[in-house]
Amino acid sequence: MSTITLGATTPADCLRCRNCGATVELGPVHACVECFGPLEVGYDDAALARVTRAQIEAGPDNIWRYAPLLPVGHDPASRVTLDPGLTPLIRADRLAAVLGMRALWVKDDSANPTHSFKDRVVSLAATAAKALGLDRLACASTGNLANSVAAHAARAGMESIVFVPADLETAKIVQTAIYGCTLIAVEGCYDDVNRLTSELCELDEFATTAFVNQNVRPYYAEGSKTLGFEVAEQLGWRLPAQVVVPMASGSQFTKIDKAFTELVAIGLVEDRTVRMCGAQSAGCSPIADAFADGSDVVTPVRPTGIAKSLNIGTPADGPYALDVARRTGGAIASVGDDEIRAGIALLARTTGIFAETAGGVTVAVLQRLLAQGRVDPDAETVIFCTGDGLKTLDAVASTAVPSATIRPSLAAAMDALST
């Protein structure tokens, strides 16, 4: 197995099992040999403690300003990236007024190069792949990851292979294919696609391929931490009281929490517990169902519903997401398709942000948690918009229509405007 060459400046010193705590050398591996648990990047605490706010603020206007807190990319020449990040944190006063909240912010990651948060994780995974000597990118995807992998490979001149469910939204298929990747549509749901790529990953023919959400997953997942880092910095180096995060595998949810925890541990922000709340679609809500049942077991489901980017029926980080929500006093809930559409429209007309279906899930779950008294309307809150509504037009096409269709005359215009 190749070991990763990160350079002397990296704070990463191992991969650590999230279940048993066993450690292994940094490399293209994602499962513990002792208990088969998932691995994540471990860091040298002393190295992290030397990082300062001034050092970060002097960095580039993208995720790489946080390179001292990440496992790869410390030398700019080593990066395979579209330079995502530093997306807007928007004060949502009109949305807050509708919901009866005091202070609400929207972290709008639709502003990234391929219009979703996946550019963060792929930049880390692709950079790790380069350090490992892997020369091809691949993934299983519900759409946004496919877009980002294909775009990163095109920028770097690498080959890429992307596997997606055959019923994926047309916009995401087009956006992926346009970059010139090999795009394979699989008859089945995301979990079927993921099982297939897991098998391919083990074949000798793919020994030099980085399956970004599999054999280099530990590095990939660290990219989501930059969302938490940015929120804290954009709030003036402080943490919000509570957040609502859309959930598919649960990885983004756990890594935002990890980012907040690390910032506290190294003294870049004052200590506080951020109430972590997760949002799922009722068509695919295994984590929310386990939370509601008080269970530690996340039972797989067969996904349905319009929020296809969240349709992971066997969420790898589900148990860890439950732990985070419970430890922080948060909650995880789900909402149906009509609520999702209404959430998309409410966000759009009060903030000017057109979110994909995952954003509608987040807004609708926030509404539900407020009604249930699970979040505090007076506490500063951040919700996460992780993708652009232009990717999921079909979900709202039947309701977002012209107010009227008229002849090109003043009389017709005045008549339409008076009704």
C-alpha positions in Angstrom: 0.0 0.0 0.0 1.3 3.5 -0.9 1.8 5.9 2.0 1.0 9.5 1.5 3.7 12.2 1.1 2.3 15.3 2.7 5.3 17.3 3.5 6.7 18.5 6.8 4.0 21.2 7.3 1.0 18.9 7.6 -0.6 18.5 11.0 -2.0 15.1 10.0 -0.1 12.2 11.5 -2.3 9.1 11.1 -5.6 7.6 10.2 -7.6 6.7 13.3 -10.6 4.3 13.6 -13.7 6.0 14.7 -14.9 2.8 16.5 -11.9 1.2 18.3 -9.3 4.0 18.1 -6.7 1.9 16.3 -4.3 3.9 14.1 -2.6 3.3 10.7 -0.3 5.2 8.5 -1.7 7.8 6.2 -2.6 6.1 2.9 -5.4 5.1 0.5 -7.4 3.1 3.1 -10.7 3.8 4.7 -11.5 0.8 6.9 -9.9 -0.4 10.1 -8.1 -3.7 9.9 -8.9 -4.4 13.5 -12.7 -3.9 13.6 -13.6 -2.8 10.0 -14.8 0.6 11.4 -14.4 3.8 9.3 -11.1 5.7 9.5 -10.7 9.4 9.8 -7.7 11.7 9.7 -5.9 12.1 13.1 -3.8 15.2 13.8 -0.9 16.3 15.9 -2.6 18.4 18.5 0.6 20.5 19.1 0.8 21.3 15.4 -2.9 22.5 15.3 -2.3 24.6 18.5 0.3 26.7 16.6 -2.3 27.9 14.1 -3.4 31.5 14.5 -6.3 33.6 13.3 -3.8 35.9 11.6 -2.3 33.0 9.7 -5.7 31.9 8.4 -6.8 35.4 7.5 -3.6 36.0 5.5 -4.5 32.9 3.3 -6.2 32.8 0.0 -9.9 33.6 -0.4 -11.0 29.9 -0.6 -10.8 26.7 1.5 -7.0 26.7 1.3 -6.8 29.5 3.9 -7.5 26.6 6.3 -4.6 24.4 4.9 -2.8 24.5 8.3 -5.9 22.6 9.7 -6.2 20.1 6.8 -4.3 16.9 5.9 -3.3 17.9 2.4 -2.7 20.9 0.1 -0.2 22.8 2.2 2.0 23.5 -0.9 -0.2 25.3 -3.5 1.6 23.4 -6.3 0.3 20.1 -4.8 -3.4 21.0 -5.1 -5.9 19.6 -7.5 -8.7 22.1 -7.0 -11.3 24.5 -8.3 -10.5 26.7 -5.3 -13.9 26.6 -3.7 -15.0 28.1 -0.4 -15.5 31.5 1.3 -19.1 31.3 0.0 -21.5 33.9 1.4 -22.9 33.8 4.9 -26.1 35.8 4.4 -28.1 37.4 7.1 -31.7 36.2 6.5 -33.8 38.8 8.4 -36.9 38.4 6.2 -36.9 34.6 6.5 -36.3 35.0 10.3 -39.3 37.3 10.5 -41.5 34.8 8.8 -40.3 32.0 11.1 -40.4 34.1 14.2 -36.7 34.0 14.8 -34.3 36.6 16.1 -31.1 35.9 14.2 -30.8 33.6 11.2 -28.0 33.1 8.7 -27.9 31.1 5.5 -24.5 29.6 4.4 -24.9 29.6 0.7 -22.6 26.9 -0.8 -24.4 27.1 -4.2 -21.8 29.8 -4.9 -19.0 27.2 -5.3 -17.6 26.5 -8.8 -19.9 23.5 -9.6 -22.6 25.0 -7.4 -22.5 22.7 -4.4 -20.5 22.0 -1.3 -19.0 18.9 -3.0 -16.2 21.1 -4.4 -14.8 21.3 -0.9 -14.6 17.5 -0.4 -13.4 16.7 -3.9 -10.6 19.3 -3.7 -9.3 17.5 -0.6 -9.8 14.0 -2.1 -8.2 14.9 -5.5 -5.2 16.6 -3.8 -4.8 13.5 -1.6 -5.0 11.3 -4.8 -2.2 13.3 -6.4 0.0 12.9 -3.3 -0.7 9.1 -3.3 0.3 8.8 -7.0 -3.2 7.9 -8.1 -3.9 9.1 -11.6 -7.6 8.8 -12.1 -10.7 10.0 -10.2 -13.9 8.1 -9.7 -17.0 8.1 -7.6 -20.5 6.9 -6.9 -22.8 9.9 -6.7 -26.3 11.2 -6.3 -25.3 14.1 -8.6 -23.5 16.9 -7.0 -20.4 14.8 -6.4 -20.5 13.6 -10.0 -20.5 17.2 -11.2 -17.5 18.1 -9.0 -15.4 15.0 -9.7 -15.8 15.5 -13.4 -14.9 19.2 -13.2 -11.9 18.7 -11.0 -10.5 16.0 -13.4 -11.1 18.2 -16.4 -9.2 21.1 -14.7 -6.3 18.8 -13.8 -6.2 16.8 -17.1 -7.0 13.6 -15.3 -9.3 10.8 -16.4 -12.5 10.4 -14.5 -15.2 7.7 -14.2 -18.5 8.6 -12.6 -21.3 6.2 -11.6 -24.8 7.6 -10.9 -28.4 6.3 -10.6 -30.1 6.2 -14.0 -33.0 8.3 -12.7 -30.9 11.2 -11.7 -32.1 14.7 -12.4 -31.4 15.7 -16.1 -29.5 18.9 -15.1 -27.0 16.9 -13.0 -26.5 14.4 -15.8 -25.8 17.1 -18.3 -23.5 19.0 -16.0 -21.4 15.9 -15.4 -21.2 14.7 -19.0 -20.2 18.1 -20.3 -16.8 17.9 -18.6 -15.9 14.8 -20.8 -15.8 12.1 -18.1 -16.9 8.5 -18.6 -20.4 8.6 -17.1 -22.1 5.4 -16.2 -25.8 5.4 -15.4 -26.8 2.4 -13.2 -30.3 1.0 -13.0 -30.8 1.2 -9.3 -30.6 3.6 -6.3 -27.4 5.2 -4.9 -26.8 2.3 -2.6 -26.7 0.0 -5.5 -24.3 2.3 -7.3 -22.1 2.6 -4.2 -21.9 -1.2 -3.8 -20.8 -1.6 -7.4 -18.0 1.0 -7.0 -16.9 -0.6 -3.8 -16.4 -3.9 -5.7 -14.6 -2.1 -8.6 -12.3 -0.4 -6.0 -10.9 -3.7 -5.0 -9.9 -4.8 -8.6 -6.3 -4.6 -9.8 -7.5 -2.7 -12.8 -8.4 0.2 -10.5 -5.3 0.1 -8.4 -4.3 3.7 -9.4 -7.9 5.1 -9.2 -9.0 7.3 -6.4 -12.6 6.6 -5.6 -13.1 9.8 -3.8 -15.8 8.7 -1.4 -14.2 5.3 -0.8 -10.5 4.6 -0.8 -9.6 8.2 -0.1 -12.7 9.0 1.9 -10.8 10.0 5.1 -9.3 13.0 3.2 -12.5 13.7 1.3 -14.6 14.0 4.4 -12.2 16.5 5.9 -13.3 19.0 3.2 -16.6 19.5 5.0 -14.8 20.9 8.0 -14.1 24.0 6.0 -17.9 24.9 6.2 -17.6 25.0 9.9 -14.3 26.9 9.8 -15.8 29.5 7.5 -19.0 30.1 9.5 -16.9 30.7 12.6 -14.6 33.1 10.8 -17.5 34.9 9.0 -19.3 35.4 12.4 -16.2 37.2 13.7 -14.5 34.1 15.1 -17.4 32.9 17.2 -19.7 29.9 17.0 -23.4 30.1 16.4 -25.8 28.7 19.0 -27.4 26.2 16.7 -27.3 25.0 13.1 -29.5 23.0 10.7 -27.6 20.8 8.2 -29.1 18.6 5.4 -28.2 14.9 5.8 -27.5 12.1 3.3 -24.7 9.9 4.6 -24.4 12.2 7.7 -20.7 12.9 7.0 -21.1 16.7 6.4 -23.1 16.9 9.7 -20.4 15.2 11.7 -17.6 17.1 10.1 -19.1 20.5 10.7 -19.3 19.5 14.4 -15.7 18.3 14.2 -14.7 21.7 12.8 -16.4 23.6 15.7 -14.8 21.2 18.2 -11.3 21.7 16.8 -11.6 25.4 16.7 -12.5 25.4 20.4 -9.7 22.9 21.2 -7.0 25.1 19.6 -8.3 28.3 21.1 -9.4 30.1 17.9 -13.0 30.5 19.2 -14.5 30.7 22.7 -15.9 27.4 24.0 -19.5 26.7 23.5 -21.7 23.7 22.5 -23.4 24.3 19.1 -26.8 22.6 19.0 -26.5 20.3 15.9 -29.7 19.7 14.0 -30.0 17.4 11.0 -32.6 17.5 8.1 -33.7 14.6 6.0 -36.4 13.9 3.4 -39.2 11.7 4.5 -38.5 9.7 1.3 -35.1 8.7 2.8 -35.0 9.3 6.5 -33.1 6.4 8.2 -31.2 8.7 10.5 -34.2 10.8 11.5 -36.2 7.6 12.1 -33.6 6.2 14.4 -33.4 9.5 16.3 -37.2 9.6 16.7 -37.2 6.0 18.0 -34.3 6.7 20.4 -32.4 3.9 18.6 -28.6 3.7 18.1 -29.2 1.5 15.0 -29.8 3.1 11.6 -32.0 0.7 9.6 -31.4 0.9 5.8 -34.3 2.1 3.6 -35.1 2.2 -0.1 -35.0 5.9 -1.1 -38.0 7.7 -2.7 -39.0 11.3 -3.0 -37.7 14.4 -4.8 -34.6 15.2 -2.7 -32.4 12.9 -4.7 -29.1 14.4 -3.5 -30.0 13.2 0.0 -31.2 9.7 -1.1 -28.6 7.5 0.6 -30.6 4.6 2.2 -27.6 3.2 4.0 -25.9 6.2 5.5 -22.3 5.4 6.5 -22.1 8.1 9.2 -25.6 7.6 10.5 -24.6 6.3 14.0 -22.0 9.1 14.4 -24.6 11.7 13.4 -27.0 10.4 16.0 -24.2 10.7 18.6 -23.5 14.3 17.6 -27.2 15.4 17.7 -27.7 13.8 21.1 -24.4 15.1 22.6 -25.1 18.6 21.6 -28.8 18.7 22.5 -29.8 18.9 18.9 -32.4 17.0 16.9 -32.9 15.2 13.5 -36.2 15.4 11.6 -37.6 14.7 8.2 -40.2 16.4 5.9 -42.2 15.4 2.9 -42.0 16.5 -0.7 -44.7 19.2 -0.5 -42.9 20.7 2.5 -39.7 20.6 0.6 -41.1 22.5 -2.3 -42.6 25.0 0.1 -39.2 25.4 1.8 -37.5 26.1 -1.5 -40.0 28.8 -2.4 -39.9 30.3 1.1 -36.1 30.6 1.0 -36.2 32.0 -2.5 -38.7 34.7 -1.9 -37.3 35.9 1.5 -33.5 35.7 0.7 -33.1 35.6 -3.1 -31.4 32.2 -2.8 -32.7 29.5 -5.1 -31.7 26.2 -3.4 -31.9 22.7 -4.7 -34.2 20.2 -3.0 -31.7 19.7 -0.1 -32.1 23.4 0.8 -35.8 23.0 0.8 -35.4 20.1 3.2 -33.3 22.2 5.5 -35.8 25.2 5.7 -38.8 22.9 6.2 -37.1 20.9 8.9 -36.2 24.2 10.6 -39.9 25.1 10.6 -40.8 21.7 12.0 -38.2 21.9 14.8 -39.4 25.4 15.7 -43.0 24.2 15.9 -41.8 21.3 18.1 -39.8 23.5 20.4 -36.6 21.6 19.5 -34.7 24.8 18.5 -34.6 28.1 20.2 -36.1 31.0 18.1 -34.1 33.5 20.0 -30.7 31.8 19.5 -28.4 32.7 16.6 -28.9 30.0 14.0 -27.1 29.0 10.7 -28.8 26.9 8.1 -26.8 25.4 5.2 -27.8 25.7 1.5 -25.6 23.0 -0.1 -26.6 23.2 -3.8 -28.1 25.4 -6.5 -31.8 25.2 -7.5 -30.9 25.1 -11.2 -29.8 21.5 -10.6 -33.3 20.4 -9.5 -35.7 22.5 -11.6 -38.1 19.5 -12.1 -39.0 19.5 -8.4 -40.6 23.0 -8.6 -41.4 23.3 -12.3 -45.1 22.7 -11.8 -45.5 25.5 -9.3 -43.0 28.1 -10.4 -44.8 29.3 -13.5 -45.7 32.7 -15.1 -48.4 34.7 -13.4 -50.1 35.3 -16.7 -49.5 34.9 -20.4 -50.7 37.9 -22.5 -50.7 39.5 -25.9 -48.0 42.2 -26.4 -50.3 45.2 -25.7 -50.6 47.8 -22.9 -54.2 46.9 -22.3 -53.4 43.3 -21.8 -50.5 44.1 -19.5 -52.7 46.4 -17.4 -55.4 43.9 -17.3 -53.1 41.1 -16.1 -51.5 43.4 -13.5 -54.9 44.4 -12.1 -56.0 40.8 -11.4 
